[in-house]
Amino acid sequence: MSDQSTVVADDKVVIFHYTLTDEEGDVLDTSDGQEPMAYLHGAGNIVPGLESQMTGKKVGDAFKAEVAPEDGYGEVQGPGPQPVDRSAFPEGAEIHEGMMFAAQMPDGTQMPLWVVEISGDTIMVDNNHPLAGEKLFFDVKIEGIRDANADELEHGHPHGIDGTHSH
């Protein structure tokens, strides 16, 4: 998959295990007990603060990365949670707290929104990622590094750990 002299750099697919915790040490996400995560370095596939700290690392490196909000999911912005009537969602759509969906704006662009609360037919949505404004703490171990293939470079993301998964 990779040789020990290869370092994390642009256009490399990096395979790593991670545990993400908040300032209190609570686990927010982890790859523990699952397949490691793969991303294309330099393509913005992971939060910028973690990606920058991955640069130059080698297979087997284990490190802790602290990521400030502005280098993670950003600072909290905008008006905060807004009410949307359930009728604005497709009929029969399963809606749950934490769910992300894309809303089409009047100009045709897509805006990501997160469901923050459900109260009867009122769905509270927010344009901020649930981790916006939070300092992030990653515990990372680099498991593999390989050259991205042409399809991955064109698409801007890896096609699985070995590069053979298709869309």
CYANA upper distance limits for C-alpha pairs under 8 A (distance plus 0.5 A):
  1 MET  CA    144 GLY  CA      6.95
  1 MET  CA    145 ILE  CA      7.40
  1 MET  CA    146 ARG  CA      6.68
  1 MET  CA    162 ASP  CA      8.11
  2 SER  CA      6 THR  CA      7.33
  2 SER  CA     59 VAL  CA      8.30
  2 SER  CA    144 GLY  CA      6.38
  2 SER  CA    145 ILE  CA      5.74
  2 SER  CA    146 ARG  CA      5.83
  3 ASP  CA     59 VAL  CA      8.29
  3 ASP  CA    145 ILE  CA      8.26
  4 GLN  CA     58 LYS  CA      7.08
  4 GLN  CA     59 VAL  CA      6.40
  5 SER  CA     58 LYS  CA      7.53
  6 THR  CA     58 LYS  CA      6.77
  6 THR  CA     59 VAL  CA      8.08
  6 THR  CA    145 ILE  CA      7.27
  6 THR  CA    146 ARG  CA      8.34
  7 VAL  CA     55 THR  CA      7.96
  7 VAL  CA     56 GLY  CA      5.60
  7 VAL  CA     57 LYS  CA      5.90
  7 VAL  CA     58 LYS  CA      5.27
  7 VAL  CA     59 VAL  CA      8.03
  7 VAL  CA    145 ILE  CA      7.68
  8 VAL  CA     12 LYS  CA      6.95
  8 VAL  CA     14 VAL  CA      7.31
  8 VAL  CA     41 HIS  CA      7.75
  8 VAL  CA     54 MET  CA      6.91
  8 VAL  CA     55 THR  CA      5.51
  8 VAL  CA     56 GLY  CA      5.41
  8 VAL  CA     57 LYS  CA      5.86
  8 VAL  CA     58 LYS  CA      6.90
  8 VAL  CA    145 ILE  CA      7.25
  9 ALA  CA     41 HIS  CA      6.70
  9 ALA  CA     42 GLY  CA      7.89
  9 ALA  CA     55 THR  CA      6.14
  9 ALA  CA     56 GLY  CA      6.92
 10 ASP  CA     40 LEU  CA      8.07
 10 ASP  CA     41 HIS  CA      5.42
 10 ASP  CA     42 GLY  CA      5.24
 10 ASP  CA     43 ALA  CA      8.31
 11 ASP  CA     40 LEU  CA      6.70
 11 ASP  CA     41 HIS  CA      6.17
 11 ASP  CA     42 GLY  CA      6.98
 11 ASP  CA     43 ALA  CA      8.36
 11 ASP  CA    147 ASP  CA      7.07
 11 ASP  CA    148 ALA  CA      6.28
 11 ASP  CA    153 LEU  CA      7.41
 12 LYS  CA     40 LEU  CA      6.36
 12 LYS  CA     41 HIS  CA      6.07
 12 LYS  CA    145 ILE  CA      6.96
 12 LYS  CA    146 ARG  CA      6.05
 12 LYS  CA    147 ASP  CA      5.17
 12 LYS  CA    148 ALA  CA      5.77
 13 VAL  CA     38 ALA  CA      6.95
 13 VAL  CA     39 TYR  CA      6.03
 13 VAL  CA     40 LEU  CA      5.06
 13 VAL  CA     41 HIS  CA      6.64
 13 VAL  CA    145 ILE  CA      6.17
 13 VAL  CA    146 ARG  CA      5.78
 13 VAL  CA    147 ASP  CA      6.50
 13 VAL  CA    148 ALA  CA      5.95
 13 VAL  CA    158 PRO  CA      6.95
 14 VAL  CA     38 ALA  CA      5.97
 14 VAL  CA     39 TYR  CA      6.03
 14 VAL  CA     40 LEU  CA      6.93
 14 VAL  CA     41 HIS  CA      7.26
 14 VAL  CA    142 ILE  CA      7.82
 14 VAL  CA    143 GLU  CA      8.28
 14 VAL  CA    144 GLY  CA      6.40
 14 VAL  CA    145 ILE  CA      5.13
 14 VAL  CA    146 ARG  CA      7.22
 15 ILE  CA     36 PRO  CA      6.65
 15 ILE  CA     37 MET  CA      6.03
 15 ILE  CA     38 ALA  CA      4.84
 15 ILE  CA     39 TYR  CA      7.27
 15 ILE  CA    142 ILE  CA      6.68
 15 ILE  CA    143 GLU  CA      5.87
 15 ILE  CA    144 GLY  CA      5.31
 15 ILE  CA    145 ILE  CA      6.64
 15 ILE  CA    161 ILE  CA      7.17
 16 PHE  CA     36 PRO  CA      5.75
 16 PHE  CA     37 MET  CA      5.88
 16 PHE  CA     38 ALA  CA      6.99
 16 PHE  CA    140 VAL  CA      7.26
 16 PHE  CA    141 LYS  CA      6.04
 16 PHE  CA    142 ILE  CA      4.93
 16 PHE  CA    143 GLU  CA      5.46
 16 PHE  CA    144 GLY  CA      7.29
 17 HIS  CA     30 THR  CA      8.22
 17 HIS  CA     31 SER  CA      6.11
 17 HIS  CA     32 ASP  CA      7.40
 17 HIS  CA     35 GLU  CA      8.48
 17 HIS  CA     36 PRO  CA      5.32
 17 HIS  CA     37 MET  CA      6.72
 17 HIS  CA    140 VAL  CA      6.25
 17 HIS  CA    141 LYS  CA      5.79
 17 HIS  CA    142 ILE  CA      7.14
 17 HIS  CA    143 GLU  CA      7.51
 18 TYR  CA     30 THR  CA      6.09
 18 TYR  CA     31 SER  CA      6.12
 18 TYR  CA     32 ASP  CA      7.63
 18 TYR  CA     36 PRO  CA      8.32
 18 TYR  CA    138 PHE  CA      6.92
 18 TYR  CA    139 ASP  CA      5.88
 18 TYR  CA    140 VAL  CA      4.97
 18 TYR  CA    141 LYS  CA      7.00
 19 THR  CA     27 VAL  CA      7.45
 19 THR  CA     28 LEU  CA      8.26
 19 THR  CA     29 ASP  CA      6.44
 19 THR  CA     30 THR  CA      4.68
 19 THR  CA     31 SER  CA      7.01
 19 THR  CA     32 ASP  CA      7.68
 19 THR  CA    138 PHE  CA      6.12
 19 THR  CA    139 ASP  CA      5.65
 19 THR  CA    140 VAL  CA      7.26
 20 LEU  CA     27 VAL  CA      6.36
 20 LEU  CA     28 LEU  CA      6.01
 20 LEU  CA     29 ASP  CA      5.64
 20 LEU  CA     30 THR  CA      6.50
 20 LEU  CA    136 LEU  CA      7.35
 20 LEU  CA    137 PHE  CA      6.09
 20 LEU  CA    138 PHE  CA      5.08
 20 LEU  CA    139 ASP  CA      7.04
 21 THR  CA     25 GLY  CA      5.76
 21 THR  CA     26 ASP  CA      5.71
 21 THR  CA     27 VAL  CA      4.88
 21 THR  CA     28 LEU  CA      5.75
 21 THR  CA     29 ASP  CA      7.65
 21 THR  CA    136 LEU  CA      6.86
 21 THR  CA    137 PHE  CA      5.64
 21 THR  CA    138 PHE  CA      6.97
 22 ASP  CA     26 ASP  CA      6.08
 22 ASP  CA     27 VAL  CA      7.32
 22 ASP  CA     28 LEU  CA      7.35
 22 ASP  CA    134 GLU  CA      7.91
 22 ASP  CA    135 LYS  CA      7.14
 22 ASP  CA    136 LEU  CA      6.07
 22 ASP  CA    137 PHE  CA      6.56
 23 GLU  CA    135 LYS  CA      7.15
 23 GLU  CA    136 LEU  CA      7.68
 23 GLU  CA    137 PHE  CA      7.81
 31 SER  CA     35 GLU  CA      7.11
 31 SER  CA     36 PRO  CA      6.39
 31 SER  CA     37 MET  CA      7.55
 32 ASP  CA     36 PRO  CA      8.42
 36 PRO  CA    143 GLU  CA      8.20
 37 MET  CA    161 ILE  CA      8.18
 38 ALA  CA    158 PRO  CA      7.09
 38 ALA  CA    160 GLY  CA      7.09
 38 ALA  CA    161 ILE  CA      6.30
 39 TYR  CA     45 ASN  CA      6.47
 39 TYR  CA     46 ILE  CA      7.73
 39 TYR  CA    157 HIS  CA      6.75
 39 TYR  CA    158 PRO  CA      6.21
 40 LEU  CA     44 GLY  CA      8.29
 40 LEU  CA     45 ASN  CA      6.95
 40 LEU  CA    148 ALA  CA      7.74
 40 LEU  CA    152 GLU  CA      8.35
 40 LEU  CA    156 GLY  CA      7.40
 40 LEU  CA    157 HIS  CA      5.71
 40 LEU  CA    158 PRO  CA      6.16
 41 HIS  CA     45 ASN  CA      7.88
 41 HIS  CA     51 GLU  CA      7.51
 42 GLY  CA     51 GLU  CA      8.12
 43 ALA  CA    156 GLY  CA      6.28
 43 ALA  CA    157 HIS  CA      7.52
 44 GLY  CA     48 PRO  CA      7.29
 44 GLY  CA     51 GLU  CA      8.37
 45 ASN  CA    157 HIS  CA      7.32
 46 ILE  CA     50 LEU  CA      7.50
 46 ILE  CA     51 GLU  CA      6.76
 47 VAL  CA     51 GLU  CA      6.77
 47 VAL  CA     71 ASP  CA      7.13
 47 VAL  CA     72 GLY  CA      5.55
 47 VAL  CA     73 TYR  CA      7.38
 48 PRO  CA     52 SER  CA      6.55
 48 PRO  CA     71 ASP  CA      5.92
 48 PRO  CA     72 GLY  CA      6.81
 49 GLY  CA     53 GLN  CA      7.03
 49 GLY  CA     66 GLU  CA      8.47
 49 GLY  CA     67 VAL  CA      5.81
 49 GLY  CA     68 ALA  CA      7.77
 49 GLY  CA     71 ASP  CA      5.04
 49 GLY  CA     72 GLY  CA      6.39
 50 LEU  CA     54 MET  CA      6.82
 50 LEU  CA     65 ALA  CA      7.07
 50 LEU  CA     66 GLU  CA      8.38
 50 LEU  CA     67 VAL  CA      7.05
 50 LEU  CA     71 ASP  CA      8.42
 50 LEU  CA     72 GLY  CA      8.23
 50 LEU  CA    138 PHE  CA      8.34
 51 GLU  CA     55 THR  CA      7.25
 53 GLN  CA     65 ALA  CA      7.38
 57 LYS  CA     61 ASP  CA      6.84
 57 LYS  CA    142 ILE  CA      8.16
 58 LYS  CA    142 ILE  CA      7.28
 58 LYS  CA    145 ILE  CA      8.18
 59 VAL  CA    142 ILE  CA      5.56
 59 VAL  CA    143 GLU  CA      5.98
 59 VAL  CA    144 GLY  CA      5.90
 59 VAL  CA    145 ILE  CA      7.14
 60 GLY  CA    141 LYS  CA      6.93
 60 GLY  CA    142 ILE  CA      5.84
 60 GLY  CA    143 GLU  CA      6.49
 60 GLY  CA    144 GLY  CA      8.41
 61 ASP  CA    141 LYS  CA      6.23
 61 ASP  CA    142 ILE  CA      5.99
 62 ALA  CA    139 ASP  CA      8.02
 62 ALA  CA    140 VAL  CA      6.01
 62 ALA  CA    141 LYS  CA      4.69
 62 ALA  CA    142 ILE  CA      6.93
 63 PHE  CA    139 ASP  CA      6.53
 63 PHE  CA    140 VAL  CA      5.91
 63 PHE  CA    141 LYS  CA      7.08
 64 LYS  CA    137 PHE  CA      7.63
 64 LYS  CA    138 PHE  CA      6.10
 64 LYS  CA    139 ASP  CA      5.07
 64 LYS  CA    140 VAL  CA      6.63
 65 ALA  CA    137 PHE  CA      6.31
 65 ALA  CA    138 PHE  CA      5.52
 65 ALA  CA    139 ASP  CA      6.99
 65 ALA  CA    140 VAL  CA      8.08
 66 GLU  CA    135 LYS  CA      7.71
 66 GLU  CA    136 LEU  CA      6.34
 66 GLU  CA    137 PHE  CA      5.18
 66 GLU  CA    138 PHE  CA      6.91
 67 VAL  CA     71 ASP  CA      6.55
 67 VAL  CA     72 GLY  CA      6.54
 67 VAL  CA    135 LYS  CA      6.28
 67 VAL  CA    136 LEU  CA      5.48
 67 VAL  CA    137 PHE  CA      6.80
 67 VAL  CA    138 PHE  CA      8.42
 68 ALA  CA     72 GLY  CA      6.64
 68 ALA  CA    134 GLU  CA      7.77
 68 ALA  CA    135 LYS  CA      5.35
 68 ALA  CA    136 LEU  CA      7.05
 69 PRO  CA     73 TYR  CA      6.45
 69 PRO  CA     74 GLY  CA      5.50
 69 PRO  CA     75 GLU  CA      6.24
 69 PRO  CA    132 ALA  CA      6.95
 69 PRO  CA    133 GLY  CA      5.50
 69 PRO  CA    134 GLU  CA      5.78
 69 PRO  CA    135 LYS  CA      5.71
 69 PRO  CA    136 LEU  CA      7.81
 70 GLU  CA     74 GLY  CA      4.89
 70 GLU  CA     75 GLU  CA      6.34
 70 GLU  CA    133 GLY  CA      8.12
 72 GLY  CA    132 ALA  CA      8.01
 72 GLY  CA    134 GLU  CA      8.46
 72 GLY  CA    135 LYS  CA      8.11
 72 GLY  CA    136 LEU  CA      7.63
 73 TYR  CA    129 HIS  CA      6.91
 73 TYR  CA    131 LEU  CA      6.55
 73 TYR  CA    132 ALA  CA      5.25
 73 TYR  CA    133 GLY  CA      7.62
 73 TYR  CA    134 GLU  CA      8.24
 74 GLY  CA    132 ALA  CA      5.60
 74 GLY  CA    133 GLY  CA      6.51
 75 GLU  CA    132 ALA  CA      5.78
 75 GLU  CA    133 GLY  CA      4.84
 75 GLU  CA    134 GLU  CA      8.30
 76 VAL  CA    128 ASN  CA      6.61
 76 VAL  CA    132 ALA  CA      5.86
 76 VAL  CA    133 GLY  CA      5.79
 77 GLN  CA    127 ASN  CA      8.47
 77 GLN  CA    128 ASN  CA      7.18
 78 GLY  CA    127 ASN  CA      7.92
 78 GLY  CA    128 ASN  CA      8.40
 80 GLY  CA    126 ASP  CA      6.31
 80 GLY  CA    127 ASN  CA      7.91
 80 GLY  CA    128 ASN  CA      8.17
 81 PRO  CA    116 VAL  CA      7.77
 81 PRO  CA    124 MET  CA      6.20
 81 PRO  CA    125 VAL  CA      5.65
 81 PRO  CA    126 ASP  CA      4.90
 81 PRO  CA    127 ASN  CA      8.12
 82 GLN  CA    124 MET  CA      5.80
 82 GLN  CA    125 VAL  CA      5.85
 82 GLN  CA    126 ASP  CA      6.78
 83 PRO  CA    122 THR  CA      6.55
 83 PRO  CA    123 ILE  CA      6.11
 83 PRO  CA    124 MET  CA      4.97
 83 PRO  CA    125 VAL  CA      6.87
 84 VAL  CA     88 ALA  CA      7.39
 84 VAL  CA    122 THR  CA      6.30
 84 VAL  CA    123 ILE  CA      5.62
 84 VAL  CA    124 MET  CA      6.62
 84 VAL  CA    125 VAL  CA      7.53
 85 ASP  CA     89 PHE  CA      8.37
 85 ASP  CA    121 ASP  CA      6.29
 85 ASP  CA    122 THR  CA      5.41
 85 ASP  CA    123 ILE  CA      6.55
 86 ARG  CA    121 ASP  CA      5.52
 86 ARG  CA    122 THR  CA      6.48
 86 ARG  CA    123 ILE  CA      6.74
 87 SER  CA     91 GLU  CA      7.81
 87 SER  CA    121 ASP  CA      8.34
 89 PHE  CA     93 ALA  CA      7.23
 95 ILE  CA     99 MET  CA      7.45
 95 ILE  CA    115 VAL  CA      8.38
 96 HIS  CA    115 VAL  CA      7.31
 96 HIS  CA    118 ILE  CA      7.95
 97 GLU  CA    114 TRP  CA      8.29
 97 GLU  CA    115 VAL  CA      5.52
 97 GLU  CA    116 VAL  CA      5.79
 97 GLU  CA    117 GLU  CA      6.22
 97 GLU  CA    118 ILE  CA      7.41
 98 GLY  CA    114 TRP  CA      6.49
 98 GLY  CA    115 VAL  CA      5.80
 98 GLY  CA    116 VAL  CA      6.47
 98 GLY  CA    130 PRO  CA      7.94
 99 MET  CA    114 TRP  CA      6.11
 99 MET  CA    115 VAL  CA      5.90
100 MET  CA    112 PRO  CA      7.17
100 MET  CA    113 LEU  CA      6.12
100 MET  CA    114 TRP  CA      4.94
100 MET  CA    115 VAL  CA      7.01
101 PHE  CA    112 PRO  CA      6.25
101 PHE  CA    113 LEU  CA      6.04
101 PHE  CA    114 TRP  CA      7.02
102 ALA  CA    110 GLN  CA      6.18
102 ALA  CA    111 MET  CA      5.80
102 ALA  CA    112 PRO  CA      4.96
102 ALA  CA    113 LEU  CA      6.51
103 ALA  CA    110 GLN  CA      6.04
103 ALA  CA    111 MET  CA      5.70
103 ALA  CA    112 PRO  CA      6.83
103 ALA  CA    113 LEU  CA      7.37
104 GLN  CA    108 GLY  CA      6.34
104 GLN  CA    109 THR  CA      6.37
104 GLN  CA    110 GLN  CA      5.22
104 GLN  CA    111 MET  CA      6.93
105 MET  CA    109 THR  CA      5.88
105 MET  CA    110 GLN  CA      6.51
105 MET  CA    111 MET  CA      7.36
111 MET  CA    127 ASN  CA      7.99
112 PRO  CA    127 ASN  CA      6.72
113 LEU  CA    125 VAL  CA      6.62
113 LEU  CA    126 ASP  CA      5.97
113 LEU  CA    127 ASN  CA      5.09
113 LEU  CA    128 ASN  CA      7.57
113 LEU  CA    129 HIS  CA      8.20
114 TRP  CA    125 VAL  CA      5.87
114 TRP  CA    126 ASP  CA      5.80
114 TRP  CA    127 ASN  CA      6.84
114 TRP  CA    128 ASN  CA      7.66
114 TRP  CA    129 HIS  CA      7.23
114 TRP  CA    130 PRO  CA      7.85
115 VAL  CA    123 ILE  CA      7.36
115 VAL  CA    124 MET  CA      6.43
115 VAL  CA    125 VAL  CA      5.02
115 VAL  CA    126 ASP  CA      7.09
116 VAL  CA    123 ILE  CA      8.31
116 VAL  CA    124 MET  CA      6.11
116 VAL  CA    125 VAL  CA      6.07
116 VAL  CA    126 ASP  CA      7.22
117 GLU  CA    123 ILE  CA      6.59
117 GLU  CA    124 MET  CA      5.55
117 GLU  CA    125 VAL  CA      7.76
118 ILE  CA    122 THR  CA      6.58
118 ILE  CA    123 ILE  CA      5.23
118 ILE  CA    124 MET  CA      6.71
119 SER  CA    123 ILE  CA      6.90
128 ASN  CA    132 ALA  CA      6.51
148 ALA  CA    152 GLU  CA      6.36
148 ALA  CA    153 LEU  CA      6.75
148 ALA  CA    158 PRO  CA      7.60
148 ALA  CA    163 GLY  CA      7.96
149 ASN  CA    153 LEU  CA      6.81
149 ASN  CA    163 GLY  CA      7.50
150 ALA  CA    154 GLU  CA      6.63
151 ASP  CA    155 HIS  CA      6.53
152 GLU  CA    156 GLY  CA      6.23
152 GLU  CA    157 HIS  CA      5.87
152 GLU  CA    158 PRO  CA      5.66
152 GLU  CA    159 HIS  CA      6.82
152 GLU  CA    163 GLY  CA      8.02
153 LEU  CA    157 HIS  CA      7.36
153 LEU  CA    158 PRO  CA      8.46
158 PRO  CA    163 GLY  CA      6.75
159 HIS  CA    163 GLY  CA      5.04
159 HIS  CA    164 THR  CA      6.36
159 HIS  CA    165 HIS  CA      5.26
159 HIS  CA    166 SER  CA      6.64
159 HIS  CA    167 HIS  CA      8.40
160 GLY  CA    164 THR  CA      6.94
160 GLY  CA    165 HIS  CA      5.83
